[in-house]
Amino acid sequence: MASQLLYGLHAVETLLKQSPQSIITLSAQPRPNARLKKLLDQAQALGVRCDANGFKQQVSRLPGDAVHQGIVAEVVAKTPTTPAQWMKQLAECIEQGQAPLVVFLDEVQDPHNLGAILRTADATGVMSVVIPKHQSVGLNATVRKVASGAAETVDLVVVPNLARAIGEARKIGLWVTGLAGETEQTLYDQDLTGPTGLVLGAEGKGLRQGVRQQCDFLVAIPMAGLVDSLNVSVAAGVTLYEAVRQRRC
């Protein structure tokens, strides 16, 4: 059985609420503080196996900059949705008259950005976040920590070729809007109420040419100051909440 690590108080607390059955072992530091002890008591009441002796070993498997807050959970690895399954689900949603919201990330490599985007995607009702197999961060411990439980609720789909996946999604009725700072069309001029795909580029590089060519529209987030771009996770938050605003009007 494949497993992954999840760490941090908030992330583990959220997982205990959502799916405690997915936790294989919960390891905590000796002499836990009050909040940590409460979490451990909750875990034991739910039948989760707690192992204080394995804490140091689990911490040694984490990234060097991991802020674990004294708690590490080994969890059953999430079974990924295959590209074929995702396309089938997307087609069914559109055929039923729904307006799915899909996020495409073009080679985003910072796990903190992916985690933050997953968290915002959960909050805004995104159907799927789609990433390319190569030159992109996957679902690792840092992503899970930053996502604070959203890694378990948001469908993360890994595709061999992002541009091709976008093109196939367009064929079944998804209207795709890419973010590009140089265009005069702004995000607030774009209709995001129908079946919508939003494409955001990598940190510093933006959208690759092949991905850009698959977009139906290119829009920019208006910038009033001297800074000419936003962090990709911030841009995702701005864009997704504009879609939510339009859909609630």
Buried (B, 14 or more C-beta within 10 A) or exposed (E): EEEBBBBBBEBBBBBBEEBBEBBBBBBBBEEBEEEBEEBBEBBEEEEBEBBBEBBEEBBEEBBEEBEBBBBBBBBBEBEBBEBEEBBEBBBEBBEEEEBBBBBBBBBBBBBBBBBBBBBBBBBBEBBBBBBBEEEBBEBBBBBBBBBBBBBBBBBBBBBEBBBBBBBBBBEBBBBBBBBBBEEEEEBEEBEBEBBBBBBBBBBEEBBBEBBBEBBBBBBBBEEEEEEEBBEBBBBBBBBBEBBBEBBEE
